[in-house]
């Protein structure tokens, strides 16, 4: 069995994710590609001691990136990753910045 740290890679903190957090009590995580919704739900509940109502997941495809340098253009790929949006029960919240 995989640990919670292997399932949850990191929380995704962006402007759009923060709006969802404030309005809908939804939190966004980057998760392991092999993790399913049940494993993600258990990992969030164990790690943050909250009640999870629902989990939505999707895989973002790799993106081609081009960077212009002095020696010409350099091409590469931004890797694909799996994202999970977790909705918590009413009145519960996660504080990502408490352990700083």
C-alpha positions in Angstrom: 0.0 0.0 0.0 1.3 3.5 -0.9 1.7 6.2 1.7 -0.2 9.5 1.7 2.9 11.4 0.7 3.3 9.2 -2.4 -0.4 9.8 -3.5 -0.5 13.6 -2.8 2.5 15.2 -4.6 1.7 18.8 -3.5 -1.1 21.3 -3.2 -1.7 23.5 -6.1 -1.9 27.2 -5.0 -2.9 29.5 -7.8 -5.3 32.4 -8.1 -8.0 30.2 -9.6 -7.5 27.5 -7.0 -7.7 30.1 -4.2 -11.0 31.4 -5.6 -12.4 27.9 -5.5 -11.2 27.5 -2.0 -12.9 30.7 -0.8 -16.2 30.2 -2.6 -16.8 26.5 -2.7 -14.4 24.9 -0.1 -12.6 23.0 -2.9 -8.9 22.4 -2.7 -6.6 21.5 -5.6 -3.8 18.9 -5.4 -1.3 17.5 -7.9 -1.4 13.8 -7.3 0.3 10.6 -8.5 -0.9 9.5 -11.9 -1.7 6.0 -10.7 -3.8 7.1 -7.7 -7.6 6.7 -7.9 -10.3 8.8 -6.3 -10.7 6.5 -3.3 -7.0 6.6 -2.5 -6.9 10.4 -2.9 -9.9 10.8 -0.6 -8.3 8.6 2.1 -4.9 10.4 1.8 -6.5 13.8 2.2 -8.6 12.7 5.2 -5.6 11.1 6.9 -3.1 13.9 6.2 -5.3 16.9 7.0 -7.9 15.4 9.4 -10.9 16.6 7.4 -14.0 15.0 5.9 -14.0 14.8 2.1 -17.3 14.9 0.2 -16.2 14.4 -3.4 -13.1 14.1 -5.5 -12.8 15.1 -9.2 -9.7 14.1 -11.1 -8.3 14.8 -14.6 -4.9 14.4 -16.3 -3.4 17.5 -18.0 -1.5 16.5 -21.1 2.2 17.4 -21.7 2.8 20.8 -23.4 5.4 21.8 -25.9 7.5 24.7 -24.7 9.9 26.8 -26.8 12.5 29.1 -25.3 14.5 31.6 -27.4 18.2 31.8 -26.4 21.3 33.4 -27.7 22.2 30.2 -29.6 18.7 29.8 -31.1 15.5 28.3 -30.0 15.4 25.4 -27.5 12.4 23.1 -27.5 11.2 20.9 -24.7 8.2 19.4 -23.0 6.4 20.4 -19.9 5.4 17.1 -18.3 1.9 15.8 -18.0 0.4 15.5 -14.5 -2.8 14.5 -12.7 -4.8 17.0 -10.8 -7.5 16.4 -8.1 -10.1 18.8 -6.9 -11.3 17.9 -3.5 -14.5 19.2 -1.9 -14.7 19.3 1.9 -17.7 19.1 4.2 -19.3 22.3 5.1 -17.4 24.3 7.7 -14.1 22.5 7.3 -10.9 23.9 5.9 -7.2 23.1 5.3 -4.5 25.6 6.2 -1.4 24.9 4.0 0.6 27.7 5.5 0.4 26.7 9.2 3.6 24.7 9.2 5.9 27.4 7.9 
